[in-house]
Amino acid sequence: MSTATTTSTQPAPAPSRRVGPLALALRQGRLEVRQFLRSRESVVFTMLFPVVMILIFASIFRGELGGGVRFTQYFVTGMIATGLMTVGFQSLAIQIPIERDRGVLKRYRGTPMPRWVYFAGKVIMVAVIGVAETALLLAVAAGLFDLTLPQTADRWLTLGWVSVLGITACTLCGIAFSSVARSGRSASAVATPVALVLQFISGVFFVFTELPDWMQQVAAVFPLKWMCQGLRSVFLPEAFAAQEPAGSFELGRVALVLAIWCVVGLALCLTTFRWTTRRDG
Amino acid sequence: MADQVAISVRGLRKAYGGTPAVDGLDLTVFRGEIFALLGPNGAGKTTTVEILEGYRRRDAGEVSVLGVDPDQADARWRCRVGIVLQSTGEFDELTVAEVVHHFAGFYPDPDDPDKVLERVGLAGKAKARTHTLSGGQRRRLDVALGIIGRPELLFLDEPTTGFDPEARREFWGLIRHLAAAGTTIVLTTHYLDEAEALADRVGVIARGRLIEVATPAQLGNREEALATVSWRTPDGSVERVESATPTALVAELAARYDGEVPGLTVTRPTLEDIYLRMIGHR
């Protein structure tokens, strides 16, 4: 006959034994990386795709861009950017709907795991795979096709921030885009064309300035074009800035556009993310 | 004694696109009991359970689960509630042990993952990738993940679907073991023998309402239901009589046949007969 509430009769879980938030995120990240590496398709298509592409491109275009600069030096920027987009945008936009369909997300929701930990796990996975894939790409290009790696700390720094900002924007957009597909089965069909079109219009496969003007304008709305442009400032000589559409590499604008996409992606993630399928109500 | 109540539901309503799925449902589940929810597909079982689990929002009604409104579910509440959903996602590329260890990390005071695997009968599969498991084994993994946090209250939505008879017996043992340790258990099932074997009380849901709650033996006044006495008459046909006093009838028959009554059977309606009558399939 006590008037005590139900909860007071249950001792609160001892917080001391709870795994800290950082450790939770790292555990989740480790789990995601492990899952990724064990899935042969994702390793082959995500990790090796840029390497295969640079092998093809560097073998086809053996010539020079001018001024003693090889085509490889140009295309490697597109391959890095497209690799980062594949692991950030495409893999998440495909993987998350599949997990949602299978009920993996619903299962997580039934545990005390904070929601953000799920996203942190994905971000860690994307970062680890992105770094590994880019390193592999640079090693292959430098080893087989005489790619000249950045010579100054300045350029490495630019490579770093353009990559980080770019992959962040792609990751957030990938998570946001994962709510577009109705089912896991349609996810690949929904995400792949978006990525493919962006690659064509953003100067990954062609020299950007040789594309029609309107196409350049469209591409300038999306992050990939700016990632490529930022990376060109790392791998091409200073003189090539004159050949850019604006006559310079516009690093300030690169940072601005990518940052805007980060904000837009984050806002979409927070407002539209679904943990259950539509039929789950 | 509010302390004794694990789940309290009053006037629960939920409609999908104007069609009511749950339509004024009342339910009380006491601490420490095994409560089975029976009902045909589409009766509102899963909707009800998923509202109690905090997955769906109700349209109307009062709901309290372990003293908390599931709409306000926080991590602390989630630590106290174990959930085995009807269909749940697998982690194809991970091993059974990896998944269970990972989920143990979400809880402040988890059970020992290896012991849990042993209890659900998956110890031998600890190193197997989850995609290699059979349907029944996957279900055991679901149960392992449901109990890894040592919940006070465990929801099981059709837990033994896909089990062979032996696995179901083992599973029942596990549930009894959890209940004996004080875990409150709410399970939905299609199997009436499962409800009869496990449940302290059974609730029957039909058309979005709880139409009866009773012990399995008392459901639908089963104890008082007329017994059917049947025997073979000398001309070879089978005589069937419903009787409130079957013992007297059998004694009379024994006298009539001067000893053994040919083909004598005395039966009361099975839980299934009662249940089908209640949900209007008879």
Interface residues (C-beta under 8 A of the other chain):
Chain A: M1 S2 T3 A4 T5 T6 T7 T9 Q10 A12 P13 A14 P15 R17 R18 V19 L24 R27 L31 R34 Q35 R38 S39 E99 R102 G103 V104 L105 K106 R107 R109 G110 T111 P112 M113 P114 T276 D280 G281
Chain B: M1 A2 D3 V5 Y16 E53 Y55 R56 S64 L66 G67 V68 A75 R76 R78 C79 R80 V81 I83 L85 S87 T88 G89 E90 F91 D92 E93 L94 E98 H102 F103 G105 F106 Y107 P108 D109 L145 G149 E152
